Amino acid sequence: MILASACRKQLWPGGWPSPRASATWRAAVRKGEVREKEKKLKRSGFTLIELLVVIAIIAILAAILFPVFARARENARKSTCQSNLKQLSQAVLMYAQDYDETLPGANCEALDAGRCWNLVAYPYIKNTGVFRCPSDAAPLLIEPGANPCGGSFKGVPASAVAHHLSYGFNLQQPNRALSQIQEVSSVMMLIESKHPWAEVGPQPPYNYVAWSAVRNRHSEGSNIAFMDGHVKWFKSDAILAGRGMKNIDSDGG
């Protein structure tokens, strides 16, 4: 009754609400809407325990997935490295076919310093990127004086080809004829190394492991390209022991 009386007092003649009554009504409606929104927000909000549970779940998923993503990235780099070695080994074999079936030099002290393997391989690939493994943090050195081999091949100067690269040529094979290599599927051609040359396993007569430091860049192992052009990954202990690969054939060829 009191509310009705108050409302009647605020009515203009003819029954229409006064401006003051309309403003009061709109304010009440807005206030009610605000309160309703506040109630909805309170109902939809997270409690502290719920937030902690969500954070814990996210942390567990991160701990599980991050190593998986890391392995996936490394596997992709490993595959790229294998592709690089495949291209480089094919380039070396093409060079040998063009030059009396003879392999190139492994380092600058080869019989023909201008025929180092990385220099002669480049014209067949024309891409310096394949000389670098994606897991190798060391940059390629491609600048005047970076490659001490000197000379040139097919118009390409040694300074245009990286010297400090990700792969090394079999130090036991430079300037050898392909016909002298009997077990091409087990004799190493290229391996991940710190220098442009490399060896695997204990070397006679002192049975030392080559100082040229084979690099284990992929899951504690390295990729190796063989004389027949195929590429395979080996664990580091197998490389150091020379298991599954050779510097030269067992008969010395």
N, C-alpha and C positions, 0 to 999 in steps of 0.2 A: 504494500500500500504506500509506504513511504517513497519507494523508488518510482512507483507510478505517479505519485503526486509531484515528485521532483521533475519527472519527465514532462508532466502537464504544464508545470511552471515555465519550462523552457520551450514550450510550443508557442508559435506565433498564432495570431488569429487565423482561423481557417484550418487549424490542425497541422500546419507545416512546422518542422523543427527549426528552432532558431539556429543561427550560425554557431553559437556557443555550444549548443547540444550536439551539433554535427561534429565539431572539433573534438568534443569529449568522447563521442562514440568512436571516431577514427583512432584516437589515441589509445582507447581501450582495446580496439581490434589489433593495432600494431603491437601493443604490449603482450597480448595473448599469443600472437604469432612468434614473437621473440622467445617467449617462454616455451612454446612448443618446439622450436628449433633447438633450444638449450637441452630440452629433455631428450630429443633425438640424438644429439651429439653425445650426451652422457651415456645413452644406451649403446651407441656404436663405437665408443672409445675402447682402447686396450688397457687392461690392467697391467701393473708392473710385472706380474708373474708371466702373463701372456707375452709381453715384450721380451722378457728374458728367454722364454722358450723359443721364440722366433729367432732371436740372435744366436742361440745355441745351435739350432738347426742349420742356419746359414754358415756358421763356423764349421760344422761337421761336413757339410756339402763342399765347402771350399777346400778343406783338408783332403777330401776324396778326389775332387775334380782337378785341382791345380796340378798334382803330379801327372795325371792323365793327359792334361793339355801340354805339359812340359815334354812328356814322352812323345806325344804326337808331333810337336814342333821338331824335336830331335830326329824323329824318324823321317820327317820331310827333308831335313838338312842332310841326313844320311843318304837318302835317295838322290838328292841333287848332287852330292859328292860322287856317288856311284855313276851318275850320268856324266859328270865331268871326266872321270877316269875312263869311261867308255869312249868318249869323244877323243880324248888325248891318246889312248892306246890305238884307236883306229887311225888317227893322224900319223902316229909313228910307223904303223904298218904300211900306210900309203906311201910315206917317204921311203921306206925300205924297198917297196916294190918299184919305185921310180929310180932308185939308185943302187942297182946291182944286188938287190936282196940283202943290203947291209944296214945294220942298225946304226943310229946316230951315236954321238958321244954323250957320256953321262955328265961330265963336268968340264970345267975350263982347262983341265990338264989332259983332255983327250987328244988323240993324234991330230985331229982337225978341230981347233977351238971354235971355228966358225960354224961347226956342225953340232953344237950342243942340242940335246933333244928338244928343249923348250923353244929354241930358236927355229929349228926345222919343222916343228909341229905347228907353229903359229900360222904359216901361210895356208895350211889345209883347214884351219878352223876360223881364223880371222876374228877371234874373240878372246880378249885377255881375261874375261871373267871366268872361263873354265879352268884357269890355273889356280883359282882360289876356292878352297872348301868353305862353305857357308858357316861352318863351326870353327873356323880359324880366325881368331881375333886379330892376328898380325896383318897389317896392310901389305899389299903388293908394292914392290919397289919398281916403278916404271919411270925412269928419268935418266938423263944422260949420266953415264958413269955408274949406274946402279948394277948393270950387268957387266962384270969384268971379262966375259968371254971374248968380247970384241968381234970384229968381222961382221958379215951380213949373210943372209940367205934369201934368194929370190927377191932381192932388192929391199929386204927388211933388215935394218940394222939391229944389232944385239941390244942396243939401248932402248928399242921400242918394245922389247919383250921382258917380262918380269924375271928377275933373278931369284929374289927371295920369295918363293911361292909355296904352295901347300903340298906339292907332290915331288917325289924324288924318283929318278930313273935307276934301275938296277946297276949298281956299280961294277958288277962282274960281266956286264954284257956290252959295253960300248964298242962300236966298230966291229962287232961280230957279224958273221953271215947268218942269216936265218936258217940256212941248211945245216948249220952246226948245232942247232938247238933241237934235240930230239923230243923232249917232253914239253911241248909248248903249252899244254894245259896246266902244268904244275910249276913252270919256271916264271918267276915274278918279273914283270916289266916295270910297273909303277906302283908306288905305295905312298901313303900319307907321311910326309917327312918335313923336317925343318929346312932341309937343303935340297937342291935340285938332284941329288944323288942319294942312294940308300942301299943298305944290305939288311938281310934278316938272319936271325939265328947266330950261333957261335961260329966265328970265321977261323979257318985254319990259317997258319999253323998254331996259333996261340989260343984258339977257341974263344975269342972275345966277341962281345956283341957290338955291332957296328956303332961307332960314335955319332953317326949322322942322325941319331935320335928319331926313331919312328914315333909319330904322334898318334896317341890314342884319343881321337876326337869324338868317337861315337860309341857311347855305352861301354866304355872301357875296352875299346877295340878300334880297328882301322879297316878301311877298304883297300883292297889290292887288285890291280889289273894284271892279268897274265899275258903271256906271249901269244896266246890264241885270241886275245881281245876280250875275254870274259872277265867280269868283275865280281869279287866276293868279299864279304866281311869276315874278319877273324878277330878273336879275342886276343888281348895283349900277350897273355902267357903263351899262346900258340905261336904268335909272331916271334917272340924272343927265343922260343925253342926251335923255330923253323919247321913246325909241324904243318903239313899240308901245302907247303910251298918250298921252292928252292931258289938259290941264287944261280946255280948252274945245274945241268943234268947230273944225275948220279954217276954217269960214266965219264963225266968231265966235259961233255959236249955242250 
